[in-house]
Amino acid sequence: MNRYIKTSVALAVAALTFTGCEDLDVVNKSKYVTSDDKEATLKLNPGVAAAGVAGVSATVKQYMSVYENHFDFGYAATMLGLDLQGQDMVGDWSGYNWFRYWEGFTSPTPTGTPSSEAWYVIYSQIFACNALCESISPDTEEAELQFYRGQALLTRGFDYWVLAQLYQLNYKGHESAPCVPIVTNENKADVQVNGAPRATVEETYKQVLKDLDEAIDLIAASGLQPDDVMSSKPKRYGSLATAYGMRARVYLTMHKYAEAAADADAAIANFRGSVLSMSGAAQPGFWSIDEADWMWGIPVEESDRIVTSGIVNWPSMMNTFCANGYVNVGAWKDCNVDLYEQIPATDVRKGWFLDENGVSANLTAQQQRYIDSQDSPVRPYTNVKFIGYQGVAGQTTNANDIPLMRIEEMYLIKAEGLAMSGQTTQAAEFLTNFVQSYRNPNYTCEATDAEGIQQEVLLQRRVELWGEGLSWFDVMRLDLEINRKGCNWPEEAAFRIPSAAAEPDKAYVRIYCIPQGEINGNKALTTQDNNPSGPKPDPATWN
């Protein structure tokens, strides 16, 4: 990594939009100005830094940046794959389902598709964040620059949090286990020469919290909201509420429940939107970053290459109302019938899925006719949670925005955090009030002990956040069994993956190997440093 070049800030920002598949120790993906020049230049033109933040968000919606295959459309592809690794989202087993690699755990090796797709997309964003952090002094007193540096740190914290849960087992009990290489703007020179070893899980989370702590301080000090600096789809930037929400997620993952509850409460208090109403939830939606309950998302434009590709995008694979995609030929994404049957009839979210007769009470007559008219009959329990772009059923333009965080998640984190930190009465009341007010007027949390309330919250999370790329993180942080037996999973994927604690010999199927290309190129890593290849699940014996 001897290509460290001092150049203009404009070139630094241009570099932020570059992505690729090179190994993190051999390619410098960002170019920097001297410390003397950068602050003065950015003060004169803070719009340059704004362009840098836009470049950070652009790295996660690239078209075929890792593979020349139709499952490669950025981080949304990883979100979809992770949901299909669990037990709540069901995909068909056909050539039209590009995510069989994830669903069937078919390649749990260093050359496996899911591993490389996540690794290179996320590290590309990390390098873009590093470049922006390098360009803005941590001591800046310019409000816009504080806000922009905060964005880079918030995003980098999110990135390492995701990586930590994909390449090692859950935080609790594995603090000393090897996790992922940490590359920041502060250690980049050493990494360029010597490569980057795997940090431990504890070290990785320490870096995540360091980034998020500073992000919260900077965004708060700036006094700015995303719509103060961006008029079009401002929630591509994280607000102070988003930063608190991200730290709440991290503390929840670490089983630091009191801290998680406090940060979730701060996120709720600082959020300027509102929870999706009961009537709003009783219809398909979730397509626009401007929706009132979204806190953070990936903005998608009609001109983006993933959209102009036609079918290499999230709606093509996921959105039942998409009229130009793989869903049109049967690659619907369904709810596990076991989960569906746990949703009460009085809960508006039951209508997020078709019933056994292919009908949902949430649909208009026109929407139901669209479902009934498909050449490939739509299966029972197929999701109708997400409407097509611009709210259209039968939409041929696949430009839906992608949700990264909604305020509803914060209510559920607070409820779980309260319960698991000893405040069970308050937790049960808080959860009951939330669900009664916004999703099911007949709901009451009847659990009284901490673990019982945690299970109630988990069920709410499984329903509320279905299809939003978060379910796998619950599997990992709670070391949950994945049981697909006896329901509507295709035969090829109908297996049971035990918890890591119950059957340690099968645990490595739950995490990815570091990509072989990274092992080959990173001077600080050898084959012995990698995770063992996981055993491929067998539906005949994994029961």
C-alpha positions in Angstrom: 0.0 0.0 0.0 2.6 2.5 -1.1 0.1 4.5 -3.2 -0.6 7.1 -0.5 -0.9 10.3 -2.5 -1.4 13.8 -1.2 -3.8 15.6 -3.5 -6.7 18.0 -3.5 -9.8 17.7 -1.4 -11.9 17.4 -4.6 -9.9 14.3 -5.6 -10.4 13.0 -2.0 -14.1 13.3 -2.3 -14.1 11.7 -5.8 -12.3 8.8 -4.3 -15.1 8.2 -1.9 -17.3 6.9 -4.6 -14.8 4.3 -5.8 -15.6 0.8 -5.0 -14.0 -2.5 -5.9 -13.0 -6.0 -4.8 -9.3 -5.5 -4.0 -7.9 -6.7 -0.7 -7.9 -4.1 2.1 -4.1 -4.3 2.7 -3.0 -3.8 -0.8 -5.1 -1.0 -2.2 -5.4 2.5 -0.8 -9.0 3.5 -1.7 -8.7 7.1 -0.6 -6.4 10.0 -1.3 -5.8 12.8 1.2 -4.7 16.4 1.6 -2.3 17.6 4.1 -3.6 18.4 7.6 -2.7 22.0 7.1 -4.7 22.4 3.9 -7.8 20.2 4.5 -9.6 22.3 7.2 -9.1 25.6 5.4 -10.2 24.1 2.1 -13.4 22.6 3.6 -14.3 25.8 5.5 -14.2 27.6 2.1 -16.3 24.9 0.5 -18.2 22.7 2.9 -20.2 21.4 0.0 -17.1 19.3 -0.9 -17.5 17.5 2.4 -21.2 17.0 1.7 -20.3 15.4 -1.6 -18.0 13.1 0.4 -20.9 12.0 2.7 -23.0 11.3 -0.4 -20.1 9.2 -1.7 -20.2 7.2 1.5 -23.9 6.3 1.1 -23.3 5.6 -2.6 -20.9 2.8 -1.8 -23.7 0.5 -0.5 -25.9 0.6 -3.6 -23.3 -0.3 -6.3 -24.2 -2.4 -9.3 -22.2 -5.7 -9.5 -19.3 -4.2 -7.6 -18.2 -7.6 -6.3 -19.7 -10.2 -8.6 -21.1 -10.0 -12.1 -24.2 -11.7 -10.9 -27.8 -10.6 -10.2 -27.5 -11.0 -6.4 -25.0 -8.1 -6.3 -26.7 -4.8 -5.8 -25.0 -3.6 -2.6 -25.8 -3.8 1.0 -29.5 -4.4 0.4 -28.5 -7.7 -1.1 -26.7 -8.7 2.1 -29.8 -7.6 4.0 -32.0 -9.9 1.9 -29.5 -12.8 2.2 -29.3 -12.5 6.0 -33.1 -12.6 6.4 -33.1 -15.8 4.3 -30.5 -17.3 6.5 -33.0 -17.3 9.4 -36.3 -19.0 9.7 -38.9 -16.3 9.2 -38.4 -15.4 5.5 -38.9 -18.3 3.0 -37.7 -18.3 -0.5 -38.4 -20.8 -3.3 -35.7 -23.2 -4.4 -35.3 -22.4 -8.0 -32.9 -20.7 -10.4 -34.9 -17.5 -10.1 -34.0 -17.2 -6.4 -30.5 -15.8 -6.5 -30.3 -16.0 -2.8 -30.2 -19.8 -2.4 -26.6 -19.4 -1.4 -27.7 -17.7 1.7 -30.9 -19.6 2.3 -29.3 -23.1 2.0 -25.9 -22.2 3.5 -24.5 -23.8 0.4 -21.1 -22.3 0.5 -19.8 -21.8 4.0 -16.2 -21.6 2.8 -13.6 -18.9 2.1 -14.7 -18.8 -1.5 -18.4 -18.7 -0.5 -20.6 -16.0 -2.2 -22.2 -14.5 0.9 -18.8 -13.9 2.6 -17.3 -12.0 -0.3 -20.5 -10.0 -1.1 -20.7 -8.7 2.5 -17.0 -8.2 3.0 -16.1 -6.1 0.0 -19.3 -4.0 0.0 -18.9 -3.1 3.6 -15.2 -2.5 3.6 -15.6 -0.2 0.5 -17.9 1.9 2.7 -15.4 1.8 5.6 -12.6 3.1 3.3 -14.9 5.9 2.2 -15.6 6.8 5.8 -11.9 6.7 6.6 -11.2 9.2 3.8 -13.9 11.6 5.0 -12.6 11.3 8.6 -9.1 12.1 7.3 -10.3 15.2 5.6 -12.1 16.7 8.6 -10.3 17.4 11.9 -11.9 16.0 15.0 -11.4 19.4 16.6 -13.4 21.4 13.9 -15.8 24.0 15.3 -17.6 24.4 11.9 -21.1 23.0 12.4 -21.4 21.5 9.0 -18.0 19.8 9.2 -18.9 18.4 12.7 -22.1 17.0 11.2 -20.3 15.5 8.2 -17.5 13.9 10.3 -20.3 12.6 12.5 -21.9 10.9 9.5 -18.6 9.1 8.6 -18.2 7.8 12.2 -21.8 6.8 12.5 -21.6 4.8 9.3 -18.3 3.3 10.2 -19.6 2.2 13.5 -22.6 0.6 11.7 -20.2 -1.2 9.3 -18.0 -2.8 11.9 -21.1 -3.8 14.0 -22.4 -5.7 11.0 -19.1 -7.3 10.2 -18.6 -8.4 13.8 -21.8 -10.4 13.7 -21.1 -12.0 10.3 -17.5 -13.2 10.9 -17.6 -14.3 14.5 -20.2 -15.7 17.0 -22.2 -13.4 19.3 -20.4 -10.9 21.5 -21.4 -12.4 24.9 -19.0 -15.3 25.7 -16.8 -14.7 22.6 -15.1 -11.4 23.6 -11.6 -12.8 23.0 -12.4 -14.6 19.8 -10.8 -13.3 16.5 -13.2 -11.0 14.7 -12.3 -8.7 11.7 -9.4 -6.4 10.7 -9.9 -2.9 11.9 -8.7 -0.3 9.4 -9.3 3.4 10.3 -7.8 6.7 9.1 -5.6 6.5 12.2 -3.8 3.2 11.4 -4.0 3.2 7.6 -0.2 3.9 7.2 0.7 0.8 9.2 -1.9 -1.2 7.4 -0.6 -0.2 4.0 2.8 -1.6 5.0 2.0 -4.5 7.2 -1.6 -5.5 6.6 -4.3 -5.7 9.2 -4.7 -8.7 11.6 -8.0 -9.8 13.0 -8.9 -7.8 16.1 -10.8 -9.6 18.8 -14.5 -9.2 19.2 -14.0 -7.0 22.2 -11.6 -4.8 20.3 -14.0 -4.5 17.4 -16.8 -3.4 19.6 -14.5 -1.0 21.4 -13.9 0.6 18.0 -17.6 0.6 17.2 -18.4 2.4 20.5 -15.6 4.9 20.0 -16.9 5.8 16.6 -20.5 6.1 17.8 -19.6 8.1 21.0 -17.8 10.7 18.8 -20.6 10.7 16.2 -23.1 11.5 18.9 -21.0 14.3 20.3 -20.3 15.8 16.9 -23.9 15.7 15.6 -25.1 17.1 18.9 -22.5 19.9 18.8 -23.4 20.7 15.2 -27.0 21.4 16.2 -28.0 20.2 12.6 -30.6 17.9 11.3 -30.3 16.0 8.0 -32.8 18.3 6.4 -30.7 21.3 7.3 -28.0 20.1 4.9 -29.9 18.0 2.4 -33.3 18.8 0.8 -33.7 15.6 -1.2 -34.2 12.4 0.8 -32.3 13.9 3.8 -32.6 10.7 5.9 -29.7 9.3 3.9 -27.9 11.1 6.7 -28.2 10.1 10.3 -29.7 12.4 12.8 -28.8 12.6 16.5 -31.7 10.2 17.1 -30.1 7.8 14.5 -26.8 7.9 16.3 -28.4 7.1 19.6 -30.4 4.4 17.9 -27.3 2.9 16.4 -25.5 2.8 19.8 -28.7 1.3 21.3 -28.4 -1.6 18.8 -24.8 -2.1 19.7 -25.4 -2.2 23.5 -28.3 -4.6 22.9 -26.0 -6.9 20.9 -23.5 -6.7 23.8 -26.2 -7.6 26.3 -25.6 -4.2 28.0 -29.4 -3.8 28.5 -29.6 -0.8 30.7 -27.4 1.2 28.3 -29.5 -0.1 25.4 -32.7 1.1 27.0 -31.2 4.5 27.8 -30.0 5.1 24.3 -33.2 3.8 22.7 -35.1 6.3 25.0 -32.7 9.1 23.8 -33.4 8.1 20.2 -37.1 8.3 20.7 -36.8 11.7 22.5 -34.7 13.2 19.8 -36.6 11.8 16.8 -38.6 14.4 14.8 -40.9 11.9 13.0 -43.5 9.5 14.4 -44.4 5.9 14.7 -46.3 4.4 11.8 -50.0 4.6 12.8 -52.4 1.7 13.1 -54.1 2.7 9.9 -50.8 3.3 8.1 -49.6 -0.2 9.0 -52.9 -1.6 7.7 -51.8 -1.2 4.1 -48.7 -2.0 2.0 -45.9 0.7 2.3 -42.3 0.9 3.3 -41.0 2.2 0.0 -39.8 5.7 0.7 -37.0 7.1 2.9 -39.3 10.1 3.6 -41.9 8.0 5.5 -42.4 9.5 8.9 -41.1 6.5 10.9 -37.9 6.0 9.0 -34.8 7.2 10.8 -32.2 6.2 8.3 -32.1 4.6 4.9 -30.4 4.0 1.5 -31.7 6.5 -1.0 -32.3 5.0 -4.5 -32.8 7.2 -7.6 -34.4 6.2 -10.9 -31.0 7.0 -12.5 -29.0 4.6 -10.3 -27.5 1.7 -12.2 -29.2 -0.9 -10.0 -32.5 0.6 -11.2 -31.7 1.0 -14.9 -30.5 -2.6 -14.8 -34.2 -3.5 -14.6 -34.0 -6.6 -12.4 -30.7 -6.4 -10.4 -32.2 -4.7 -7.4 -34.1 -5.3 -4.1 -37.7 -4.9 -5.5 -37.0 -7.4 -8.2 -36.2 -10.0 -5.6 -38.5 -9.0 -2.8 -41.4 -6.8 -3.7 -44.5 -8.7 -4.5 -46.0 -5.7 -6.3 -43.0 -5.4 -8.6 -44.0 -6.0 -12.2 -40.5 -6.2 -13.6 -38.4 -8.7 -11.6 -37.7 -12.2 -10.4 -40.8 -12.1 -8.3 -42.9 -12.2 -11.5 -41.6 -15.7 -12.2 -42.2 -17.2 -8.7 -39.3 -15.9 -6.6 -41.7 -14.5 -4.0 -40.5 -14.0 -0.4 -42.9 -15.6 2.1 -43.5 -15.6 5.8 -42.8 -18.8 7.7 -46.2 -20.2 8.4 -45.2 -20.9 12.0 -44.6 -17.1 12.5 -47.7 -16.2 10.6 -49.9 -18.3 12.9 -48.5 -16.5 15.9 -49.7 -13.2 14.7 -53.2 -12.5 16.2 -56.1 -11.8 13.9 -56.5 -8.4 15.5 -52.9 -7.4 14.7 -52.8 -5.2 11.5 -49.5 -6.8 10.7 -51.1 -10.2 9.9 -52.2 -8.5 6.7 -48.5 -7.9 5.8 -48.8 -11.5 4.4 -51.3 -13.3 2.3 -53.4 -15.9 4.2 -53.7 -19.6 3.3 -56.2 -18.5 0.5 -53.9 -15.9 -0.9 -55.9 -13.0 0.5 -54.9 -10.1 2.8 -57.3 -7.8 4.5 -54.8 -4.9 4.1 -55.1 -4.8 0.3 -57.4 -2.6 -1.7 -59.5 -4.4 -4.4 -57.1 -3.2 -7.1 -54.1 -4.6 -5.1 -55.8 -7.9 -4.5 -56.7 -8.1 -8.2 -53.0 -7.6 -9.1 -52.0 -10.4 -6.8 -54.7 -12.7 -8.2 -53.7 -12.0 -11.8 -50.1 -13.1 -11.7 -49.0 -15.7 -14.3 -47.1 -17.5 -11.6 -49.7 -18.0 -8.8 -48.6 -16.2 -5.7 -48.2 -18.6 -2.8 -50.0 -18.4 0.5 -48.1 -16.4 3.2 -46.3 -14.3 0.5 -45.4 -10.9 1.9 -47.4 -7.8 0.8 -45.7 -5.6 3.4 -43.8 -3.6 0.8 -45.7 -1.7 -1.9 -44.1 -0.8 -5.3 -42.2 2.3 -6.0 -44.4 5.5 -5.6 -47.0 3.3 -3.9 -48.0 1.5 -7.2 -49.0 -2.1 -7.5 -47.6 -3.4 -10.7 -44.7 -0.9 -10.8 -42.1 -1.5 -13.5 -39.6 1.0 -12.1 -37.6 -0.6 -9.2 -36.4 2.5 -7.3 -37.7 1.7 -3.8 -35.5 3.2 -1.0 -34.1 0.7 1.5 -34.8 1.1 5.3 -31.8 0.9 7.6 -33.6 2.0 10.8 -37.1 2.8 11.9 -38.3 4.4 15.1 -40.4 1.3 16.0 -37.2 -0.7 16.6 -36.3 1.8 19.3 -39.5 1.1 21.2 -38.7 -2.6 21.1 -35.1 -2.1 22.2 -36.3 0.0 25.1 -38.8 -2.6 26.2 -36.2 -5.4 26.1 -33.5 -3.3 27.7 -35.9 -2.4 30.6 -36.9 -6.0 31.1 -33.4 -7.4 31.1 -32.0 -4.7 33.4 -34.5 -5.6 36.1 -37.4 -3.2 35.3 -39.9 -5.9 34.4 -43.1 -4.1 35.4 -42.2 -1.0 33.4 -41.1 -3.1 30.4 -44.3 -5.0 30.2 -46.4 -1.8 30.5 -44.2 0.0 27.9 -44.5 -2.9 25.4 -48.2 -3.3 26.0 -48.8 0.4 25.4 -46.7 0.4 22.2 -48.4 -2.6 20.6 -51.9 -1.6 21.7 -51.4 2.0 20.3 -49.9 1.1 17.0 -50.4 -2.5 15.9 -53.0 -4.6 17.9 -55.5 -2.9 20.2 -56.2 -6.2 22.0 -52.6 -6.9 22.9 -51.4 -7.4 26.5 -47.9 -8.5 27.5 -48.7 -11.3 30.0 -45.1 -12.2 30.7 -43.9 -11.0 34.1 -40.3 -12.2 34.3 -37.3 -10.8 32.3 -36.8 -13.7 30.0 -40.5 -14.0 29.2 -40.7 -10.3 28.3 -37.6 -10.7 26.2 -39.3 -13.5 24.2 -42.4 -11.3 23.8 -40.2 -8.5 22.4 -38.5 -11.0 20.1 -41.8 -12.0 18.6 -42.7 -8.4 18.1 -39.3 -7.8 16.4 -39.7 -10.8 14.2 -43.0 -9.4 12.9 -42.4 -5.7 12.9 -38.9 -5.8 11.3 -39.7 -8.7 8.9 -37.8 -8.2 5.6 -35.7 -5.3 6.9 -32.4 -7.2 7.2 -32.2 -7.4 11.0 -33.6 -10.8 11.9 -30.2 -12.5 11.6 -28.7 -10.2 14.2 -31.2 -11.4 16.7 -30.4 -15.0 15.9 -26.7 -14.2 16.6 -27.0 -12.1 19.7 -29.3 -14.5 21.4 -27.8 -17.7 20.0 -31.1 -18.9 18.7 -31.9 -22.2 17.1 -33.1 -22.0 13.5 -35.9 -24.6 13.0 -37.4 -24.8 9.5 -38.8 -28.3 9.9 -42.5 -29.0 9.4 -43.6 -25.7 7.8 -43.5 -24.1 4.4 -39.8 -24.2 3.7 -38.7 -25.9 0.4 -37.4 -29.4 1.0 -33.8 -28.5 0.1 -33.7 -25.9 2.9 -35.9 -27.5 5.6 -33.3 -28.2 8.2 -32.6 -27.2 11.8 -29.5 -25.3 12.8 -28.9 -25.7 16.5 -27.7 -23.0 18.7 -23.9 -22.7 19.0 -24.1 -23.5 22.7 -26.1 -26.7 22.1 -24.0 -28.1 19.3 -20.6 -26.4 19.0 -19.4 -28.7 16.2 -22.0 -27.1 13.9 -21.5 -23.5 15.1 -19.3 -22.4 12.3 -22.1 -22.7 9.7 -23.5 -19.6 11.5 -20.6 -17.3 10.5 -18.7 -16.5 7.4 -15.1 -17.3 6.5 -12.9 -14.4 5.6 -12.8 -14.4 1.8 -9.8 -16.3 0.3 -8.7 -13.2 -1.7 -8.3 -11.3 1.6 -6.3 -14.1 3.1 -4.1 -14.2 0.1 -3.5 -10.5 0.0 -3.4 -9.4 3.6 0.1 -9.7 4.9 -1.2 -10.0 8.5 -3.4 -13.0 7.8 -2.7 -16.7 6.9 -5.1 -19.5 6.2 -4.7 -20.5 9.9 -6.2 -17.2 10.9 -9.5 -17.9 9.1 -12.7 -19.3 10.6 -13.1 -23.0 9.9 -15.4 -23.8 7.0 -18.8 -24.5 8.4 -20.5 -27.9 7.8 -23.1 -27.7 5.1 -26.6 -28.3 6.6 -28.2 -31.5 5.4 -32.1 -31.6 5.5 -31.9 -35.4 5.9 -29.8 -35.3 9.0 -30.0 -31.8 10.5 -33.3 -32.3 12.4 
